[in-house]
Each structure stands twice: as structure tokens, then as C-alpha cells.
Amino acid sequence: MPDSAPSSLVEFKHLTFAYPGVQGERVILDDISLSVPRGKVTALMGASGGGKTTILRLIGGQIRAQRGELLFDGQDVTRMDQEQIYAARRRMGMLFQFGALFADLSVYENVAFPLHEHTDLPEALIRDIVLMKLNAVGLRGARDLMPSEVSGGMARRIALARAIALDPELVMYDEPFSGLDPISLGTAARLIRHLNDAMGLTSIFVSHELEQTFAVADHVIILANGKIATEGTPEQVRKSTDPLVYQYVNALPDGPVQFHYPGVSVEDDFGPLPKAARQRGAVS
């Protein structure tokens, strides 16, 4: 890393993002500021709907924030034109939640796809790169299989080989552990850690799996209600006294996040029907 390079590869500065809705904007991220340390593994955690995947989409330029700055290696993604966004994306790798492999392409062809799209390398060199990436995820022997012939865990590893095909600086993982058996889950976690260190990457992954996440992450950010509830090392997050973080880390059913969706009281719902409702029932 050059001496002049910032210590953070990605920075959010007072960033606000909202999705449009019928009843007005639905704020997902509300004036948040965070940093993703260069060369480290950062985990994004928190309850569903908290904005974790939205952060990945913002970094990749799929969506744009309404306010604030989002810096990728010092450049503001929110101000990039389409050509600049495409150039930035070539420095990023993305592992989608369920792999998103091309069903009509073989394992080899899936991993070779970004190399064919973004480089003019000779086919012999592309072949060597593809086989090296597949070997790194333990699936060089599966190169001639089709996606329909591999398991869910294998599909994730193939997608990871594709994500690192262009030797990106940043790799983003959207829930890489969901739906995996314990063996595949452990393999995926170790791969994230090993590839990050071996290739000198910066990694961000979204996860709900506490133990594996805390085992491989250097930095953990927990989102809640559009804000950052806490961040720090896994040990610092475990020791947080914030009620919401404590509930999340300990998987408690009761706390700031309620089991019941807000509504009228039980007595009101199960009490006598209003007159109008009784009349409608009699007519039907």
C-alpha cells in the first residue's frame, strides 16, 4: 500500500439514504458515518431491514444516497458518472446472497466471464487464472460441471472464485453463510479470512451468523434504526451495554426489538365487533 493511501478504503460521511414510498420516503440510513479499514475484514450486522445490503449497493453505485459522501479510495461514489462507476466496480468483487451463477454456463465459464468481459488477455492466460481461482476455493476439479450439478455451498465458492477473478481490492459478500450446513459454513468463513489475508484484500460481509462472524471479522458494525448502534472489534461488541446490541448478540426474544408488531391492544382486537362489522357479517 502506498504511504499516501488512506487507512480506510471505504468511508461514509454523514450519509442519508431513503427509498421512495407511497406514504413518503422510508429512511434506511440516517446521517451515518463509518469507515472500512483497508486490508481488514469488516462485518455488517443487525436486524433484518436495517440497511446492511443497502450499504453494499451504495458502495457499488447501484443506488445513490440523497445526502452525504461515500468515498471509495478517496473518490466520492455519489458524484461519479457512469463511466467512473464502471471503473470503480472493476476494483470490486461481489458475492451475491445465493451465488447468482449463470445457469447456462459451466463452472469454468462462470469464473472466466469477468475476465472475458473486462480484459484482452489471451485465452491460455485466462485458463490459468480461472484454474488458480477455482483451486483457491477448492473446486478446480469441478470446472466442467454445470451450476445445476453442484451443491449450494459449492455454488457460493464458485461465485467467490468469480468475484476474485479480476484481483479486486474490495470484496463484498451479501450473507455468505445463509442456508449453509455447518461444514460449508465453516469452509466459507475460513475462505473469507484466508483470501483476505493471502491476497491483501479488504472485505465487507453481511451476516446474521454470530459465532462464525465474530471468529473471522476484524471489525464489526451493528446497524439499528438507520443508525450505527455500535462498532468495534468482536470482543468490544460482545461487551457492549447498549440494550439493542445486548439483545442481538445474545439472541434474546425480548428487548428493544419487540416480538409483536405494533398494533391495537388484545382487548380491542378480541372484544365485541363494532356495529358496522356485525351488520356486514349479517349481510354476507
Beta strands, then each sheet from edge to edge (+ up, - down):
strand 1: 8-19
strand 2: 26-37
strand 3: 41-46
strand 4: 67-72
strand 5: 75-76
strand 6: 92-95
strand 7: 170-174
strand 8: 202-206
strand 9: 219-224
strand 10: 227-232
sheet 1: 2+ 1- 4+ 5-
sheet 2: 6+ 7+ 8+ 3+ 9+ 10-
end
